[in-house]
Amino acid sequence: MLPVSFTRTIVRTLDWVSQRTLQSDGKPPHLRVGTRGEEDTYFHLRKLGYVIVARNFRSPRCRGEIDLIGWDADILCFIEVKTRTSRDVKPPEAAVDRHKRREVAAVAREYLRRLPPSCQWRFDIVSVYYTSSTSCPQIEVFRNASLAE
């Protein structure tokens, strides 16, 4: 198994090459930042010991998606990633509003239908900040965030 840092370097190198050689994907800048935040969160959580089993999970039965799903030891985690490039607006974890929590809860119920009823799970929110003063993002994991309204 390759070390996480080596894998991250390969992925970043491929991203860099693709940005310079392939046509633009047409995504607005804020969506590209969000994708980058999810990518960095994936590697950060792996370093913390999470085993990620799904990315951008959707269910045909309900709206919304779950950014990452992974196991933290024996607890299944549904992870919402919020990325910011400035601290001038509300913090990322505060951006998971009632509507988003309802969507995540519905998609999580769909995912849990595949698992034994005794499966322990929780909802985590990850905030990612990219600032011009640092090359590495600032990532904070809020474990066991509430899905209640």
N, C-alpha and C positions, 0 to 999 in steps of 0.2 A: 504494500500500500504506500502510495506517495505521501510525503509530508504535506500538510496544508499549505505551508508557505511556498513550496515548489509549485503546487497546483495553482495557487493564486497568481504566482508570477506568470505561469503559462497562460492563464485566462486573460490577465491584464495585457500581456504581449499580443495575444490574438485579437483582443478588442482594439488595441492601438493600431495594429496592422489593418484591421477591417475598416476602421474609421478613415484611414488614409487611402485605401484602395477601392473600397466598395461604395456604391451609391448610398446616399443618406436614406435611412429607413423612413423618413418623413415624420417621425415622432416630434412633437413639440419638446423644447428643452426641459420643461418640468417633468415630463414622462421619462426622459432619458436619465434625469437625476434620480427619479424614483427607482428605476430599474437598477441603476448603479448602487443605490442604497440597499436594495434587496440582495444584490450580489455580495456586497461587503458584509451584510448581516449573516448571510449563509455561511461564509467562511469564519466569521466571528463566533457564531454559535457552535460550529464544528470544533473550534479551539476550546470552547467551554465544555465540550463533551456531548453535545446534542447529536443525535443521529437523525438527519433530515430525510423524510420519506416522501414528501410531496412539495412541489412548488407551484404557486398560482393555481391552487385546486379550485375547480368549479363543479357545480352539480347542475345537471339539466333540469332539476326539479325546483330550483330557487335561484334568485338573483344573488349577485355578489361572488366574491372569491376570498380565499384565505391565502395570504402571501406565502407562508411556509407552514408545514406541519412536520413535527419531529418529536422524537422521544428524548426526554431528559431523564435518564435512568429508566424507571418503570412508569413514568407519567407521560402521557401523550399531550403535546403542546400545540395549540393552534396559535400561530404567531402573526400579528399584524405589524407591518413595518411602515413607519412614517419618517420621511426624509425631508430635511430642510437645509437651505443654503444660507439662512440668516436667522438670527435670534430676535428679529424685530416683530415677528408675528407670534401667535400663541404657540406654545411648545407642541412638538409632534404628538406626544401622548394625549394631550388635550384635544387633538383633532379627531380622535376616535369618538365620534358623537353617537347619540342614541340610534340614529338610522344605521350607521356602520356597525354598531354592536348587534343590532337585530339581524342584519345580513350575515355577519360572521356566525352568530348563534344558529341561524337556520342552516347554513352550509356545514357547520360543525355537527349538527344533529344528523345530517345526511351522511357525513363521513363515519360517524359513530355507529350507524346502522349496520356497518360491515364488521364491527368488532364485538367481542363478548360484552354483555351488559355490565360486567364488573370492572371494565376498563376505567382506570383513573385518568382524568384529563384536567387541563387548565388552559386559560387564555393568557398569553403574554403579549405585551406591546414592546416593540423595540423602536427607540428614537435614534435617528442618525443625523448628525450635523456635519456638513462640509463647509469649512471656512477657508478663506483665502490664506490665512496665516499658517495653516498646517496642511501637510500633504496627506495625512491619514485622517479618516473620519473619526468623530467622537461618537461612540456607540454606547447606549445605555439600555439594559434589559429590565423591563418592569414585569416581574413574574407574578402570576396569579392575579392579573387585573380582572376586574369585575365585568361580567357581561350584562349585569342588571342595569336597568335604565336609570 
